[in-house]
Amino acid sequence: MENVFEKKYGSDILKKPQFFFGVLLIMTILGYLVAKGGMISGIGILAMPILVSYIYLIFAIPKVGIIGIYILNFLAIGIVRYVKGVPLGLSIDGQFLLIYLALFFKSFFYKIPWKNGKNDLVLLAAIWYGYALVQLVNPEAASRVAWFYAMRSVSLYMLFTVPLIFILYNKKKDLELLFKIWAILSILGTLKGIMQKNFGVDPFEQAWLDAGNASTHVLFGKLRVFSFYSDAGQFGAAQGHAGVVFLILALNQKRSRRLKIFYIVAGVLGLYGLMISGTRGAIAVPIMGFGLYTVLKKQVKIIVMGAILGISVLVFFKYTTIAQGNPTVRRMRTAFDPNNASLQVRLENQRKLKGYLASRPLGGGIGSAGNWGLRFTPHTFLARTPTDSWYVMIWAEQGVVGLTLHLFILFYILSKSVYIIMFRLKDEEIIGIMSALVAGLFGIMAASYGNGVLGQMPTGLLIYSSMAYLFLAKKFEDDKLALESKELPQIENK
């Protein structure tokens, strides 16, 4: 019979002096790291078990990584205002690489559908990134480091995102989960914006304003709300994007009343977020997005009603002074004024760029303009000349060749998506979902002339994902028909 007093237990390790010396050594090392690195090191140590568990989950279930990317895509820039020195933007790149590495190792044991990535959209993403690689040898490029940081949002994230959607995240339920994540974070974004508008900014946000951002975000004593986004321009465009997508989804939601209400709340709050951002160019998102949606409906009555609504908005802002006392309305109204001083400055900058780029068909190099230019090559012409627009930035950095290629890719995707929705799809639910995505895409494309929003977080990843799902539309419809055909005999038997 076993003697219970001689039985070994895990807690017996506590009796060994080696254990105490080991714990003491670890605590000493951790204490030294915290003392040298400060709060950042302390947070890093506390987060280490969570980080290790998360990496394990990515390798076990790669889809978890995509969900993590979508969430961090919204929150990363806001977090950096509170935790300095943490390159959260680069952590998105790291997660992409981990997901692809996980898929590579899983391919030794499971069949990974790499062939799903063999399509025209992935090819276009590869061509666009290939042109970015060409920019490395652009003789006008002043900084290769600036290229590394800037090309990620310009082309690398598109190349990372699009194949992953086709290979790994290609089910209708995956898209529905994305919608829920997107809606929740957009709602939180507007609620944060409402707090800033009504109660003011917190000390960390004030520090961000004091660092030079107050000149563009506090106009005539009024705050341009930026929430936890990079700036008010991105906040306004992103919320306008959410407003278009979720209100169209709500209009076409027939299965769940609860989900319909959820989408209405997300859409209405999105449009409200656009208004309080004070971003004039962002108003193009709902105008162009809803305008395209009326055309996609292919119903004369809806097209006429949409046209009347659009004209009414134009007349309200351009030809009346109604609600002129409201600072938000007053600022939005200036977007319809061709003599606006801000617009004239932008046009003058574009005339300067035209002369500079006349002899530079490949542009001045990726990262030479905008914030990256100011950071890495602050004394160059492109860094000192504001671009103010996504397309003008592409033109300045990648020349007329790059701008032509970029516009061709965007309009090819837009045109093919519209064609699929109008002439290939039959299922009303799928048509409604895809109409929401393409309307949002078109709205962001339009707004990107006034602001550099298309490739920035969180809009960029959402747009690249939308492109992939638009090209998956026919597959969604076929999958739904196949599922219904399997269920039909079971229903008849009952």
C-alpha positions in Angstrom: 0.0 0.0 0.0 1.3 3.5 -0.9 2.5 5.6 1.9 0.8 9.0 1.5 3.5 10.7 3.6 6.1 9.6 0.9 4.0 10.7 -2.1 5.5 13.5 -4.2 3.5 16.7 -4.8 4.1 19.6 -7.1 4.3 22.0 -4.2 7.4 20.1 -2.9 9.4 22.3 -5.3 8.8 25.2 -2.9 11.0 23.4 -0.3 14.0 23.5 -2.6 16.4 26.5 -2.2 17.0 26.5 -5.9 13.4 27.6 -6.4 13.8 30.7 -4.2 17.1 31.6 -5.7 15.5 31.3 -9.2 12.5 33.5 -8.2 14.9 36.0 -6.7 17.0 36.1 -9.8 14.0 36.6 -12.1 12.5 39.3 -9.9 15.9 41.1 -9.9 16.2 41.0 -13.7 12.6 42.2 -14.1 13.2 45.0 -11.5 16.3 46.1 -13.4 14.4 46.1 -16.7 11.6 48.2 -15.3 14.1 50.6 -13.6 16.0 51.1 -16.9 13.0 51.1 -19.3 10.4 52.7 -17.1 6.7 52.2 -17.7 7.1 50.8 -21.2 9.2 47.9 -19.9 6.8 47.3 -17.1 3.8 47.2 -19.5 5.8 44.9 -21.8 6.6 42.5 -19.1 3.0 42.3 -17.9 1.8 41.9 -21.5 4.3 39.2 -22.3 2.1 36.2 -21.3 -0.8 37.6 -23.2 1.4 38.2 -26.3 2.8 34.7 -26.2 -0.7 33.2 -25.8 -1.9 35.4 -28.8 0.9 34.3 -31.0 0.1 30.7 -30.1 -3.5 31.3 -31.1 -2.5 32.7 -34.4 -0.5 29.6 -35.2 -3.3 27.4 -34.0 -6.2 29.4 -35.6 -4.8 31.9 -38.1 -8.2 33.6 -38.4 -7.7 34.9 -34.9 -4.9 37.0 -36.3 -7.1 38.6 -38.9 -9.6 39.6 -36.2 -6.8 41.0 -34.1 -5.5 43.0 -37.1 -9.0 44.5 -37.7 -9.3 45.6 -34.0 -5.7 47.0 -33.7 -6.3 48.7 -37.1 -8.8 51.0 -35.3 -7.1 51.4 -31.9 -3.4 51.5 -32.6 -3.0 55.2 -33.3 -5.2 56.2 -30.3 -3.2 53.9 -28.0 0.1 55.5 -29.1 -1.1 58.8 -27.7 -1.1 57.2 -24.2 1.8 54.8 -24.5 4.8 56.4 -26.1 7.6 54.5 -27.9 5.6 51.4 -28.8 5.5 50.9 -32.6 2.0 49.6 -32.8 1.7 50.3 -36.5 4.6 47.9 -37.2 2.8 45.3 -35.0 0.2 45.1 -37.8 2.9 44.1 -40.2 4.1 41.5 -37.7 0.7 40.0 -37.4 0.4 39.7 -41.1 3.7 37.9 -41.3 2.8 35.6 -38.4 -0.5 34.6 -40.2 1.3 33.8 -43.4 4.0 31.9 -41.5 1.3 30.0 -39.7 -0.4 29.1 -43.0 3.0 28.0 -44.4 3.6 25.5 -41.5 0.0 24.3 -41.5 0.4 23.5 -45.2 2.6 20.6 -44.2 -0.3 18.9 -42.4 -3.5 20.4 -44.0 -4.5 21.5 -47.5 -4.3 25.3 -47.6 -6.3 26.7 -50.6 -3.5 28.8 -52.0 -5.1 28.5 -55.4 -7.9 30.8 -54.2 -5.4 33.6 -54.4 -5.0 33.1 -58.1 -7.2 35.9 -59.5 -7.1 39.4 -61.1 -7.4 41.3 -57.8 -4.4 39.6 -56.3 -2.5 40.2 -59.5 -3.3 43.9 -59.4 -2.2 44.2 -55.8 1.1 42.5 -56.8 1.6 44.8 -59.7 0.9 47.9 -57.5 3.4 46.6 -54.9 5.9 45.8 -57.7 5.8 49.4 -58.8 6.5 50.4 -55.2 9.6 48.2 -55.3 10.7 50.1 -58.5 10.5 53.3 -56.4 13.4 52.0 -54.4 15.7 52.8 -57.3 14.0 56.1 -58.2 16.9 58.6 -58.5 14.8 61.3 -57.0 14.1 59.4 -53.7 15.8 61.1 -50.8 15.3 58.5 -48.1 15.0 54.7 -48.3 13.9 54.6 -44.7 11.0 56.9 -45.5 10.1 54.5 -48.4 9.9 51.6 -45.9 7.5 53.4 -43.6 5.3 55.0 -46.3 4.9 52.1 -48.7 3.2 50.0 -46.1 -0.1 51.9 -46.2 0.3 52.7 -49.9 0.7 49.2 -51.3 2.0 46.6 -48.9 -1.2 46.3 -46.8 -3.2 45.7 -49.9 -0.8 42.9 -51.0 -1.1 41.4 -47.5 -4.8 41.7 -47.0 -6.3 40.7 -50.4 -4.8 37.2 -50.7 -5.7 36.4 -47.0 -9.3 37.2 -47.6 -9.5 34.8 -50.6 -7.5 32.1 -48.9 -8.5 32.2 -45.2 -11.4 34.6 -44.5 -13.6 33.9 -47.5 -16.9 32.9 -46.1 -20.1 35.0 -45.8 -20.0 34.5 -42.0 -16.4 35.9 -42.0 -17.7 39.1 -43.6 -20.6 39.3 -41.2 -18.2 39.1 -38.3 -16.1 41.9 -39.9 -19.2 44.0 -40.1 -19.9 43.5 -36.4 -16.3 44.4 -35.4 -16.4 47.4 -37.7 -19.8 48.6 -36.4 -18.8 48.2 -32.7 -15.5 50.1 -33.1 -17.1 52.8 -35.2 -19.8 53.3 -32.6 -17.0 53.6 -29.9 -15.2 56.0 -32.2 -18.2 58.3 -32.4 -18.9 58.0 -28.7 -15.3 59.0 -28.0 -15.8 61.9 -30.4 -18.9 63.0 -28.6 -16.9 63.0 -25.3 -14.3 65.2 -26.9 -16.8 67.6 -28.3 -18.9 68.0 -25.0 -16.3 67.5 -22.3 -13.0 68.4 -24.0 -9.9 66.3 -24.6 -7.9 64.5 -21.9 -4.3 65.4 -20.9 -2.8 62.9 -23.4 -4.9 64.3 -26.3 -4.1 67.8 -25.2 -0.4 67.0 -25.4 -0.9 65.7 -28.9 -2.6 69.0 -29.8 0.1 71.0 -28.1 2.7 69.1 -30.2 1.6 71.1 -33.3 -1.7 69.6 -34.2 -3.8 72.4 -32.6 -3.2 74.5 -35.7 -5.4 72.1 -37.8 -7.7 70.8 -35.1 -8.7 74.0 -33.1 -10.2 76.5 -35.5 -11.7 79.7 -34.2 -11.8 78.2 -30.8 -13.7 75.1 -31.9 -12.3 71.6 -31.7 -12.3 69.5 -34.8 -13.1 66.1 -33.2 -10.6 63.3 -33.9 -11.6 60.6 -31.4 -9.0 57.8 -31.3 -8.2 58.2 -35.0 -5.0 59.7 -36.5 -6.7 63.1 -37.1 -10.0 64.7 -37.8 -9.9 64.2 -41.5 -9.4 60.4 -41.1 -12.1 60.3 -38.4 -14.6 62.1 -40.6 -14.0 60.0 -43.6 -14.0 56.7 -41.7 -17.3 57.6 -39.9 -18.8 58.7 -43.2 -17.7 55.3 -44.6 -19.4 53.5 -41.7 -22.5 55.6 -42.2 -22.9 54.6 -45.8 -22.1 50.9 -45.4 -24.2 50.3 -42.3 -27.3 52.3 -43.4 -27.3 50.4 -46.7 -26.9 47.1 -44.8 -29.8 48.2 -42.6 -32.0 48.9 -45.6 -31.4 45.5 -46.9 -31.5 43.5 -43.7 -34.6 41.2 -43.7 -33.6 38.3 -41.5 -32.9 40.0 -38.1 -34.7 43.0 -36.7 -32.1 43.2 -33.9 -29.3 43.3 -36.5 -31.2 45.9 -38.5 -31.4 48.2 -35.5 -27.8 47.6 -34.7 -26.8 48.7 -38.2 -29.1 51.7 -38.1 -27.4 52.9 -34.8 -23.9 52.3 -36.3 -24.9 54.2 -39.5 -26.5 57.2 -37.9 -23.7 57.6 -35.4 -21.2 57.3 -38.2 -22.8 60.2 -40.1 -22.9 62.2 -36.9 -19.2 61.5 -36.3 -18.6 62.8 -39.8 -20.4 66.1 -39.0 -18.6 66.8 -35.7 -15.2 66.1 -37.2 -15.5 69.3 -39.2 -14.0 67.5 -42.2 -15.4 69.2 -45.3 -14.0 66.7 -47.8 -15.6 63.8 -46.0 -19.0 64.9 -47.0 -18.2 63.4 -50.4 -18.4 59.9 -48.8 -22.2 59.8 -48.2 -23.0 62.0 -51.2 -21.2 59.7 -53.7 -21.8 56.5 -51.8 -25.5 56.9 -51.5 -25.6 58.3 -55.1 -24.0 55.1 -56.4 -26.4 53.0 -54.4 -29.4 54.6 -56.0 -28.0 53.6 -59.4 -27.3 50.0 -58.3 -31.0 49.7 -57.3 -31.9 49.9 -61.0 -35.3 51.5 -60.1 -36.2 54.8 -61.7 -38.3 55.8 -58.7 -35.3 55.4 -56.3 -32.9 57.0 -58.7 -35.2 60.1 -59.0 -35.6 60.2 -55.2 -31.9 60.0 -54.8 -31.3 62.7 -57.3 -33.8 65.0 -55.5 -32.1 64.3 -52.2 -28.7 65.0 -53.6 -29.8 68.3 -55.2 -31.5 69.3 -52.0 -28.2 68.8 -50.1 -26.3 70.8 -52.7 -28.9 73.6 -52.6 -28.9 73.6 -48.7 -25.1 74.0 -48.5 -24.3 76.1 -51.6 -27.3 78.4 -52.1 -28.8 78.9 -48.6 -27.6 80.3 -45.2 -29.9 78.1 -43.2 -28.3 77.1 -39.8 -25.3 79.3 -40.6 -25.0 80.0 -36.9 -24.0 76.3 -36.3 -20.2 76.0 -36.6 -20.4 72.5 -37.9 -22.8 73.4 -40.7 -20.9 76.6 -41.4 -17.6 74.7 -41.9 -19.3 72.0 -44.1 -20.8 74.8 -46.2 -17.3 76.0 -47.2 -16.7 72.7 -49.0 -19.2 73.9 -51.7 -17.6 77.3 -52.1 -15.2 77.4 -55.1 -13.6 80.6 -53.8 -12.8 79.2 -50.4 -9.3 80.3 -49.3 -8.3 76.8 -48.3 -9.2 75.5 -51.7 -7.3 78.2 -53.5 -4.2 77.3 -51.4 -4.5 73.7 -52.4 -4.9 74.6 -56.1 -1.8 76.8 -55.9 0.2 73.9 -54.3 -0.9 71.6 -57.1 0.3 74.2 -59.7 3.7 74.2 -57.9 3.8 70.4 -58.0 2.9 70.3 -61.6 5.9 72.3 -62.5 8.2 70.2 -60.3 6.9 66.9 -61.6 6.9 67.8 -65.3 10.4 66.4 -65.6 9.9 63.6 -63.0 7.5 61.0 -64.4 8.3 58.6 -61.5 7.8 61.3 -58.9 10.0 62.2 -55.9 9.9 58.8 -54.2 7.5 57.1 -51.8 7.7 58.8 -48.4 9.0 62.1 -49.8 5.8 64.1 -49.2 3.4 64.6 -46.3 4.3 63.5 -42.7 6.9 61.0 -43.7 8.7 63.7 -45.8 8.6 66.1 -42.9 10.0 63.4 -40.6 12.8 62.1 -42.8 13.6 64.8 -45.4 12.1 68.0 -44.0 14.2 70.4 -46.2 13.1 69.0 -49.6 10.5 70.7 -51.9 8.0 67.8 -51.6 8.1 67.7 -47.8 7.5 71.5 -47.6 4.6 71.4 -50.2 1.4 70.0 -48.7 -0.4 67.5 -50.8 -3.7 67.5 -48.8 -5.0 64.7 -51.0 -4.4 61.0 -51.4 -4.2 61.3 -55.2 -2.0 64.3 -55.2 0.3 62.5 -52.7 0.5 59.5 -55.1 1.2 61.9 -58.0 3.9 63.7 -56.0 5.7 60.6 -54.8 5.2 58.2 -57.7 4.7 60.5 -60.6 2.2 60.5 -63.4 3.1 56.9 -64.1 2.2 55.8 -60.6 -1.0 58.0 -60.5 -2.2 56.5 -63.8 -1.5 52.9 -62.6 -3.2 53.6 -59.3 -6.4 55.1 -60.8 -6.6 52.3 -63.4 -6.5 49.7 -60.6 -9.1 51.5 -58.5 -11.5 52.1 -61.4 -11.0 48.5 -62.7 -12.0 47.2 -59.2 -15.0 49.6 -59.0 -16.2 48.9 -62.5 -16.0 45.1 -62.2 -17.7 45.3 -58.8 -20.6 47.4 -60.1 -20.9 45.0 -63.1 -21.1 41.9 -60.8 -23.7 43.5 -58.6 -25.9 44.8 -61.5 -25.7 41.9 -64.0 -24.3 38.8 -62.3 -25.9 38.5 -58.9 -29.5 37.4 -58.4 -29.8 36.9 -54.6 -31.2 40.1 -53.0 -29.4 39.6 -49.7 -26.0 39.3 -51.4 -26.8 42.2 -53.7 -27.6 44.4 -50.6 -24.3 43.4 -48.9 -22.2 44.0 -51.9 -24.0 47.3 -52.7 -23.0 48.5 -49.2 -19.4 47.6 -49.8 -19.1 49.2 -53.2 -20.9 52.3 -52.2 -18.5 52.7 -49.3 -15.5 52.1 -51.6 -16.8 54.7 -54.1 -17.4 57.3 -51.3 -13.8 56.9 -50.0 -12.4 57.1 -53.5 -14.3 60.4 -54.0 -13.3 61.8 -50.5 -9.6 60.9 -51.2 -9.3 63.8 -53.6 -9.8 66.2 -50.7 -8.0 64.2 -48.0 -5.3 61.5 -47.8 -7.7 58.9 -46.4 -7.7 55.9 -48.7 -4.7 54.1 -47.4 -4.7 55.3 -43.8 -5.8 53.3 -40.7 -8.5 52.2 -40.2 -9.9 53.0 -43.7 -7.2 51.3 -45.7 -7.6 47.7 -44.5 -11.4 48.0 -44.6 -11.2 49.2 -48.3 -8.8 46.4 -49.3 -11.0 43.9 -47.5 -14.1 45.3 -49.3 -12.3 44.9 -52.6 -11.7 41.2 -52.0 -15.3 40.5 -50.7 -16.7 42.3 -53.8 -14.8 39.9 -56.0 -16.1 37.0 -53.8 -19.7 38.0 -54.3 -20.6 35.3 -56.9 -19.0 32.7 -54.7 -21.2 33.8 -51.8 -24.3 33.5 -53.9 -23.3 30.1 -55.2 -22.5 28.8 -51.7 -25.9 30.0 -50.5 -27.7 28.3 -53.4 -25.8 25.1 -52.8 -26.7 25.2 -49.1 -30.3 25.8 -49.8 -30.4 23.0 -52.3 -29.1 20.6 -49.7 -31.6 21.7 -47.1 -34.6 21.6 -49.4 -35.0 17.7 -49.4 -34.8 17.7 -45.6 -37.6 20.3 -45.4 -39.8 18.3 -47.8 -39.3 15.1 -45.9 -40.5 16.8 -42.7 
